[in-house]
Amino acid sequence: MRTHGAPLVVTAREAVDLIGDEDVVYIEGSGGGLVEPDLLLKTLGERFSETAHPRDLTIVHTTGIGDRKGAGMDHLAQHGLVARAIAGNWGMAPRMSEMAMENAFAAYNFPQGVMAQMCREIAGGRVGVITHVGLGTFCDPRVSGGRLNAKATEELVQILEIDGRELLHYRPVAPDVCFIRATTADADGNLSLEEEAARLEVLAMAQATHNSGGVVIAQVKRLAKAASLDPRTVVVPGFLVDRVVVHPEQRQLVETAFNPAYSGALRGPADAVPVMAPGARKLVGRRALMEIRRGDVVNLGVGIADGVASVAAEEGCFEQFTLTVEQGLVGGIPAAGVSFGASYNPVAILEQPAQFDFYDGGGLDVAFLGFAQLDRQGNVNVSLFNGRLIGTGGFINITQNAHSVVFCGTFNAGGLDVAIEDDQLEILAEGRHTKFVDEVEHVTFNGELAAKRGQRILVVTERAVFTVTDHGLRLIEVAPGIDPQTHVLDQIPFEVEVGEVELMDKRIFGHGVMQWHVPEFSDGDHDGLA
């Protein structure tokens, strides 16, 4: 901790030298470089390579940090550096993910919202996060309690009953050190985030570390005179900050040095979203878009689900509903791919814990997310499959609490090829990997509990649409040109209920725009006609 006379501004190496063996280190950031203290992570990795210290750290981060190419948390993917890792997501750092699967350290995965809210709970001296989020999933201690490997033996989640309601208690792990990031630090250590594309839980993490007696280390792009920052832009007050490391080459995102339309400094041109190429992904995006009603508050997941944004941009109907991203963005167009977590032209940039408060309380009208595996009970797996550890991210918070959930994905994967001729879908080649399995490897979404909650759950593919009931899957739509038996039911390794099967809207399979107009809310009405 900074004491009288100790320097505020130090080099990255001087900062990471403050970390001792077995310390608990909290790390801010999100995938693609969003608010990521990249120089600090790189320097910590270099220090360990040179000195074999600090050893046996506990690393805690709310969501995935990295670029899938060796940056971010993968700087710390060295044997002996980490003894325990608690993360909301693992997919952005493939080597760390592999080491977790190799049992190199104790590995845990908790919902992103729980991780974000935990910083506030620790800051306030409370007992951890008590929530319904995670019940019936792999985070439930009756399943695996968020433990990912044999070394993860400590029970960090327990069942509580309060006023007759079953809840999960996620236990706090207090930080000794944290790495956070801002754009500017003044001479007193006050931090502003004017060029950042999100706020995440920067303030809560600094408060949690300070109130736990730890060291708050901030990476910034530049310095300013004392008391020269606009107080409306200051997110972290200087008394919380112990050390500042200046990194003039700090990028807003891995893919973007700085775009003012991501930080809210200006509004960029509306045609910034590229038009999706024809194919199965676009068909899924078009059908999924039809589940939105005028005025809806919407969440889009990363991957195929973000095609909904591209289709909405092409159809010119963005202004008729509000897109949100769990990292705290409201409005605008969510960034796709590795930069997911930022939004182009947001109308508000909230703190991440507050965004998850809204999600957990049922604020979302509809959410669109991908799926890797889907089973006979309607359970969905996106977190651990085929030996790959991705993690839940915000998936559990979102799918457990949105009024309607639309799982988006191609029917199978690995070589699927389709064509559209005369508004009919033709399967040229099937994918090599099925997504429909008898039992998912990891329960990231519990279909049976969702049905009991009364949620509306759809599964949208390029050739068929299913709903999830308390009996499992029910086929409700097929694409024109598709035979329900041979192209759908015969390829699913379990029995699917078949209701009144309708044809998917023919406009989905047309060329050019659909001329889609988001309809007013009406139960069962999905025609969207102008």
N, C-alpha and C positions, 0 to 999 in steps of 0.2 A: 504494500500500500504506500502511496506517496506520503512522505513525511516532510516536515519543514526543511526547505533547502534542497530537497530531492528534485532532479530535473523532470519537467513535464514532457518535453519533446526528446525522444531517444531514437536510436537506430532500431531496426527490426530485430537485430541480433541481441541488443541490450534488453529489448522487451521480452523476447522468448527465454532469455537467460533467467528471468524471474520465476519460471515454472520449475517446480521441484518434482522429484520422483513421486509417483502415486497421487499426484494432484488430480482434482476434478476440473476439467477444462470445458467450459461452454463455448460454442462457436456459432456465431450468427451467420446468416447467409441462406441463399436458396439457389437452385440449379441455374447453370448458365452464367454465373458470376453476379447474380442479383444480390447486392449488399454484402458481397463476399469479401472478407479480409484476406485476400489472396496472397499478399506478400508475407503476412504473418504465418499463414499455413505453410508456404514454401520454406520460409526461414526456419520454422520449427522442424520440418522434415530434414533440412540440411544440418541443423544442429545435432539431431540424433544420429545422422549418418556419420558425422565427424567424431562425436564424443560418446555415443551410446547412452546419452541422457538428454532429456528426462525419460525415465523408464516407467512402465506399468501405469500409464495414465488412464483415467476414466474420461472418455470423450462423449460429450452430449451435444446433439444438434437437432433442431426442430424438423428440418426437411432435408432433402438431398442437396449436397454441396459438391459441385464439380462440373465437368463438361463432357463426361464419359470418355475422356481421352487422356486421363492421368493427372488432371489438375484437382483443385479442391481437396477433399478428404483423402484422395489417393496419395497426396504428399506424405501422409502419415501411415501409409500401408507398408510398415516395416516391422518385422518381428521384434518384439520386446518393447516397442514404443507404447502400444496400447494394451491394457489388461482387460478393459471393459468398454464397450461402446453402446450407447443408448441413443437411438436415432428414430426420427419419424419416417425417413425414407433412405434407401441405400442405392438406388438405381443410378445416380449420377457419378458414383465412384466405383467402377467395376472391380478394381483390385481389392478395395476394402470389403466389398460384398463377397468376393471369392475367399478372402481370409476368414470371414465370418463362417462361411460354409466349410472351411477347412478346420474349424475349431481352434483358430489361432488365438482367440480371445473370447471372453464372454460377450455375446451379442444379443441385443434386445431391440424390438420394434414396437413402438406405441403410436397411436394416432397423432397426426400432425397437430390437430387442435389441442389435444391434451398436452403435447410438448410445449406449444406456445403459451397456453394458459398456466402451465407449471411455473414458468418464470414469474408470473404475477403472484402466484401462491407463495412461492419462496420469498419473494420481496416483501410480502405482507406477513411473513412469519406464520403462515397457516400450515395445515397438515398434509398438503398435497392436493391433487385434483380428485374430487368426488363427483362422479358423473355416470350417466347411463351409457355413454359412448363406449362401445367395445363389447357390450354384453352379447353373448352368443357367437363371438368371433374368436380368432386365435389369441386375442388379448385377454379374454376371459380366463381366469386361473383354473377353471374347470376344463379348459382346453390346453393351452400352454402358457398362459399368463404373459404373452409377448416374448417369451424366450425362444431364441432361434437355434441354439446349439447346445451341446452337452456341457460346455463350460458355464453356461448361464444357469447357475443353480439357485441364485438368490431370488426369493419371491418379492417382486416389486409391485404386485397388484393383488388385492384381496377383495372379497365380496363383503359388502355391508348391506344391512337392511335398516332403512330410516323411514319411519311412518308407514311401514308396510310396503315400502318400495325397494326393490333390489337395485343396488348401485355398485359400481366399481370404485375402489380407492387406489389411485396411483400414488405411490409413496414418493416423497421428494428426495432428491440427491443434490445437496447444496454445492454450489461452485466455489472453487478456490481461486480460479482465474477465468476471465472471459475475453474472447476476441470479438469486438464489434467493429462496425464501419460507419463512417459518415463522409460527407463531402468536405466540410470545412470545420476546423477547430480554431477558436480564438485563443489568445494568450492565457486565458483563465480555464481553458479546457471545455468551454461550451461547444456543443456539436450541432451543426445544422446538416440537413440531408437534402439540400435543394436540387442536386443533380441525380439523386437516387430514384429508382423506379418503384421503390416500395419502402415501407418503414419497418415491416416485420415486427419483431418484439425487441428492437434495439433498446428502447427505454426500460422495458421490464427486465431484460437480461442484465443491464447495467445496475438497476436497483437491486435485483436478486443477489448479484455478486457483491456489491458494496455492503448490503445489509447482512451478508454472510461473512463479512470480514475479509473478502477476497480482493483481488487486483483486477481492475477494469482497464484493459488495453484497447485503445481505439486506433484504427487505421483510417487516415484521411488523405484527401487529394492535395489540400493546401492549408495554409495558416492565415490567420487574420489578427488584427489588433484586438486588444481586450475591449469588450463591450461594444464592438462594431457590428455584430450580427443583428439582423432583424429578429427580435424576440419571438415573432410569430413562426420563424423557421427553426428555432432551437428546439431540438427533440430531447437531447440529454444535457442537463445542467452540469457545469464544470466540476462541482463538488463530488460528482460520482466518478470522475475520470482520473485515473492514476498515471497513465502513460499514453502519449500520443506518438504514433509513427507516421511520418509523411511519405506518401507514395505518389509522386506527381503523375506517373503513368497509369494510375488507377482508371480502369474502364467501367463504364456504366453496366455493361453486360459483356460477356465473352465475345459476342458477335457484333457489338456496337460500342464504339468509343464513347459517344454521347449523342443521344437523340432527344431533343427537348420535348417531343411529343410523348415520350415515355415518363418523363418526370412531371408533366403538367405545366411546363414553362410556356408552351404554346400548343395550339391544336393543328395537327398536320392535315394534309389533304385526305379526303375521305376515300380515295381510291387506292389506299396503301396496301390493302389485302389482295394478294394475287388470286386470280380465278383458278379454282381447282380443275385439274385435268379430268376428262371423263374417265369413269372406272368404278369399281366396286365401292371405294371409299366415298366417292361423291354421291353415289346412290344412297349409302347409309346416312350421310349428312343431310340429304334432301328429305328423306323420310323422317329423320329425327326432328328436323326443323318444324314439321307439322304438328309436333306435340306442344309447341309454345303458343300461349294465348296473349293477347294484347295486355300489356302492363305487368307481365310476369317478371319476377326476379329469378335469374337463371345462373347456374354454375356450369362451366364447361371443364371437363377433365383434360389431361394431356393425352396426346396420341390421336387416335381416329376421331374421338369426340370433338376435337377442336375444328374438325371439318364443318361443324354446324355454323361456326363463325364465318368461315369462308363462303358457305352457301348463303347465309344471311346477308353478307356484304354484296354478293352478286345479285341477290334479289332486291336489295335496297330497302330492307325492312328493319335495320338495326334500331331505329328510333322508336320502334313499337314495343320494345321490352328492354330490360336491363341485364347485361351480362356482368357477372362478378367472378373474381378469382380468389381462392382461399388465402393467398398471401396478403390480401387487404385491398385489392383493387375493385373499384365500382365503376361500371360504365366503360365505354371504349371497346376496343377490339383486343382480346387476349393474344399475346404473342404465342407462336407455335414452336414446337420442337424444343431444342435445348434451352431457349430463352423463355420457356413457359414460366409464368409467375409475374411477368410484367404485362402491362396493357398499353396499347397505343390509344392516345386521347382519353385517358380516364377522366371521370368527373369528380372522383374522390379517391384519396389514398389513405386508407385507415390503418390502424395498427392491427397486426394479424390476430392477436387474441380477441379483439373486439369483433372481427369478422367471424371468427368461430363461435363466439357467443350468439351471434345472429343465426348462424347455421344450426347450432345445436338446439336452439329454441324453436326450430321449425320455420324459420323465415324464408327458406327457399321454396319457390313454387315448383320448379322442375330442375333436375340435374341430369347432365349427360356425361357418362363415363364409359371407358372401355372395359373389356373383359378378356381374360386369358383362358379361363376355364369356367364352365357352367355345368352343374350337375342336375340330377333328377329331382332334387328338393328345391331347385332354384337358387342354390348357393353359388356364389361367385368368388373366384380367386384371381387376384391381380398381384399378390404380394410375394409368393414363393412357388415356383412351378418349374418343372423340368430341370431341377438343380440350380435355377437362377433365383437369386434373392433380389427383389426390387423394393419391397416394403410397401406399406399402406399409404404413406402420405396422408392427404386429407380425405381419402376415399371412405374411410369408416364414418367419420363425422358427417360427411355429405350424404352418403347413401342411407344412413340410419335415420336421417332427420328430414330430408326433403319430402314434400308432399307427393311428388311424382319422380320416379327415377327411370331413366332410359339408358340401358346398357347398349352401347354401340360397338359393332365389330363385324368383320367379314365372317361368313359362315364357317370357313376353315382358313388355314394359313399355310404359307410356304408354297407358292407357285400358283395360287388361284388366278385364273384368267377368265374374264367375261367380255361379252360384246352385247351391244344393243342394236337391234335391227327391227325397224317398223314398230318402235315402242315396245318391243319384246326383249326379255333378257335371255341370253344364251350363255350357257356355261361351256367355255372352250376347254378349260382344264381345271380339275379340282385341286385344292391345296393338299399338301402332304400331311398336314397336322390338324387333327380334329380339335375343336374347342369344347365340344360336348363330351363329358366324361361321366362315368357312373358315380364317382365321388371325387370332389375337388381335393387337392393336396393341402390346401390352406384355406380356411374359411375367412375371407375378408368381408363378405356380405352374407348374412343369414337369411335365406329366402323364406323359411317358415316363420321366423319372427316378424319379418316385414309384412307378410300376409296377415298375421295377427294384429299388427299395428294399423292395418287398413291402408297401407301405402299402395299407390298405383305403380306397378313395376312392369316395364316393357323391355323386351330384348329385340333390337332392330338389327337385321343383317341385310345384305344386298338382295336376298331372295325370299326372305320370310320374316314375319314379325310374330313374336310370342308374348304372352302375358304370363306373369308368375302368380299362381293361386296357392291356396293352402294345400293343394294336392300336387304342386310342382308346375311344370310347363304346360301351357295350352297354346296350340298353334291357332292364330287368328287371321293372318294375311299371308298371301304368297304373291310373288311378282308375276306379271303376265309373261307367259312362255315357260313357266316353271311348273313341273308336275309335283304336287305335294308329296306323293309317296316316294318316287325314285330320287328326286333332287333334295328332299328334306328328311322325311321320316325314316327312310331306310338308312340314312347316314348318321342317325343319332342312336347311341348304344343303350337307350332306355326308352320306355314307353312314354309317349307324349299325348296328352289329351288333345283331341281335335274338336273344336267347336264349329261355329259357322264361319268357314274360311272365306274371306273376301279377297278380292284382288287389290294389291297395293295401287295407290293413285297413279294413273298412267302418265301424269305430268312428270313424275320422278324419272321416267325413262325417255323423256323427250330431249331434243337438242335445244340449245339456247337456254334462256332463263325460263323458270316455271311460271313467272308472273304471279308469285305467291304473295298474298296479303295476309298478315297474321290476324286470325279471327278473334272476335270477342269470345269470352269464356262461355261455353255451352257444353254441358255434359254429353259426351259421345260425339260431338261435332268436330270433325277434323277435315272438312272440305277446303277451308281457306279460300273460298272463291271470292273474287273481287266483287 
